[in-house]
Amino acid sequence: MMMEKVFLGNLAGDVKEGTLRKLLEQQGIIYNNISMKRNFAFVTVKDKLSVEEVVKKLNGYTLEGSVMQAEPSNGRRSRKTNKIQIRNLPRHCSKEQIEELVNVTSQNPKKFEQVGSEGIMYVTFDTPEEAEECVDQLNDYRFEDGTQIKVDFFRNQRRSNRSNSNSNSGLARQDLPLRIVVASDYIGAVIGKQGQTIRKITSDSRARVDIHRRESHVPDTLVTIKGSPESCSKACKEIMAVVRQEADLLNRGDVPFRILCPNSICGRIIGKQGNVIKVFMEKTNTNIVVSSFDPFPGGLMDSANSYVDRVITITGSTDGCSEAEEKISEKMRQCFEQDASSFQFSAQQHMMLPGMPGLPLMPGLGPYQGMRPPMPYMGTAYYPGAFNGPPQVQQQPEVVQLYIPEKSVGAVIGSKGQISALYF
């Protein structure tokens, strides 16, 4: 049975789910579920006639001093698929328990896929309508311990996060940068003569590419790619294709893909007993290795920079490595989103942690202090493509607090404060 949804907007900030339930009962409205957000909510009803009833009775209704807005919610209809994603599952809940819950509340689930041990499961149905029924029935379902699960269409996840402007996630999932490590010997080939190669890559992929400049020669260079997940992956694949072509000319053999990943989420990328990363390797026919804590001894990581990144190295064909990168990047976005929904940081904590230039603070930044700002190549680090890049925004004064290892503080201050006085 296909359910319908009604959007209730302009709610007072202190309106609770119980208040809405009481109002619906007073108005004689039969509903299936209420999904509360901040200042708005979605009410699931059985059919279009019920939608009309809710709109007629509640649109313009004054609730706790605010005039409500009620209208049909049609946003999901054009984006539904036959595959759903169940997130925020409690750790004590087994796969069998979830399967039983889905079977009780929906029809004909065909396939269950559990991703790692952090509480994410995909369920595939025969039709989008069956998947939608499961979404309506299970979204915001609460377990006895108070854990509230989130259910949505698999392909709709990024868009739903972007539309929720009141989320504590400061960075939309599709804007999460992809950071790769490229041997410095190949950076010239990636840039190309007068920047032609990098311009073509940004134009074809519609992604922004930042190449991090280093003061002294090091064997590896960091490259940050920003844009939609598809754009980031396409740019990464094109960059690595150029690198491998250059390596062939130099008779250096195959060059692996290397991705930076915050140490705090590497465990979930690997999975319990390596089950997540094993699945990635099997599906992409590649070999994937996660480095130890310090991936750049004497190189990109040094005593003056408290980075907490590890390197994920992918070897295999270019197509296989690119596919593995897509899966790993998607997993990283899921981890960021999950942590953003689990941790609440005060405004003071946000101010204490530096964000990336041009980007809002990373969701749940506390565990991800290794997300460092780019050091621009040749001043701007941006090679515009045919789309001319992002619009320019007037610069605002910015205060950045730096965290310096204790053993390096003396060098920053200098003898009798000479160095700090010179710059400050």
RAJODA-V67720 format. One record per residue. PHI is phi in whole degrees, -180 to 180 (999 if undefined). OMEGA is omega as a letter, one per 30 degrees, with the letter a starting at -180 (* if undefined). Layout:
# RAJODA-V67720
PHI,OMEGA + PHI,OMEGA
This chain:
# RAJODA-V67720
999,a + -85,l + -90,l + -121,a + -124,l + -121,l + -90,l + -114,a + -114,l + 59,l + -83,l + -62,a + -62,a + -99,l + -72,a + -104,l + -61,l + -61,l + -64,l + -66,l + -60,l + -63,l + -63,a + -62,l + -67,l + -64,a + -85,l + 72,a + -94,l + -92,a + -134,a + -101,a + -159,l + -123,l + -112,a + -86,l + -122,l + -87,l + 75,l + -157,a + -155,l + -120,l + -114,l + -93,l + -127,a + -79,a + -156,a + -67,l + -63,l + -67,l + -60,l + -61,l + -65,a + -64,a + -62,a + -63,a + -85,a + -110,l + -67,a + 90,l + -73,l + -91,a + -123,l + 51,l + 90,l + -115,l + -82,a + -73,l + -114,l + -127,l + -157,l + -61,l + -102,a + -113,a + -60,a + -82,a + -58,a + -84,a + -120,a + -77,l + -133,l + -92,l + -124,a + -119,l + -125,l + -108,a + -121,l + 61,l + -75,l + -66,a + -66,a + -78,a + -86,a + -85,l + -61,a + -63,l + -65,l + -67,l + -60,l + -64,l + -63,l + -66,a + -63,a + -72,a + -99,a + -147,a + -112,l + 52,l + -65,a + -101,a + -150,l + -116,l + -128,l + -97,a + -109,l + 68,a + -112,a + -95,l + 98,l + -135,l + -140,l + -107,l + -128,a + -110,l + -117,l + -70,a + -131,l + -61,a + -65,l + -67,l + -65,a + -65,l + -62,l + -66,l + -60,a + -64,a + -78,a + -105,a + -61,a + 72,l + -64,a + -109,l + -85,a + -62,a + -83,l + 94,l + -65,a + -110,a + -83,l + -119,a + -127,l + -155,l + -66,a + -58,a + -79,a + -98,a + -64,a + -66,a + -66,a + -65,l + -70,a + -66,a + -75,a + -87,a + -70,a + -95,l + -68,l + -79,l + -79,a + -82,a + -136,l + -63,a + -62,a + -71,l + -100,l + -66,a + -66,l + -102,a + -113,a + -122,l + -111,a + -124,l + -58,a + -59,l + -61,a + -101,a + -63,l + -60,l + -67,l + -65,l + -72,a + 82,l + -64,a + 55,l + 78,a + -66,a + -66,a + -67,l + -64,l + -66,l + -63,a + -67,l + -69,a + -69,a + -93,a + 59,l + -117,l + -98,a + -119,l + -110,l + -105,a + -84,a + -78,l + -116,a + -70,l + -125,a + -68,l + -132,a + -68,a + -126,l + -127,a + -89,l + -126,l + -108,a + -117,a + -124,a + 151,l + -68,l + -55,a + -65,a + -65,l + -61,a + -66,l + -66,l + -63,l + -61,a + -63,a + -68,l + -63,a + -70,l + -65,l + -64,a + -61,a + -69,l + -65,l + -66,l + -64,l + -64,l + -64,a + -95,a + 56,a + -106,l + 77,a + -72,l + -105,a + -75,l + -79,l + -130,a + -117,l + -85,a + -139,l + -57,a + -57,a + -66,a + -113,a + -62,l + -60,l + -77,l + -67,l + -73,a + 86,l + -64,a + 56,l + 75,a + -68,a + -69,a + -68,l + -64,l + -63,l + -59,a + -65,a + -65,a + -74,a + -109,a + 55,l + -129,l + -114,a + -124,a + -129,l + -101,a + -72,l + -73,a + -60,a + -102,a + -80,a + -128,l + -60,l + 76,a + -118,a + -67,l + -105,l + -143,a + -67,a + -88,a + -134,a + -87,l + -79,l + -122,l + -101,l + -125,a + -105,l + -102,a + -103,a + -119,l + -120,a + 149,l + -68,a + -61,l + -64,l + -65,l + -64,l + -65,l + -65,l + -65,l + -61,l + -60,a + -68,l + -67,a + -64,l + -64,l + -64,l + -63,l + -63,l + -62,l + -65,l + -60,a + -64,a + -64,l + -69,l + -64,l + -83,a + -99,a + -112,l + -114,l + -111,l + -72,l + -62,l + -65,l + -66,l + -63,a + -69,a + -76,a + -110,a + -72,l + -93,l + -80,l + -57,l + 78,a + -132,l + -69,l + -58,l + -66,l + -61,a + 58,a + -60,a + -46,a + -75,a + -125,a + -70,l + -76,l + -76,a + -88,l + -74,a + -73,l + -102,a + -61,l + -89,l + 55,l + 96,a + -109,a + 62,a + -122,a + -113,a + -67,l + -99,a + -66,a + -88,l + 69,l + 79,a + -72,l + -64,a + -80,a + -118,l + -61,a + -69,l + -114,l + -57,a + -135,l + -108,a + -121,l + -98,a + -103,l + -105,a + -115,l + -54,a + -56,a + -72,a + -103,a + -61,a + -60,l + -66,l + -70,a + -73,a + 83,l + -64,a + 56,l + 76,a + -64,a + -70,a + -64,l + -66,a + -64,a + -99,a + -114,*
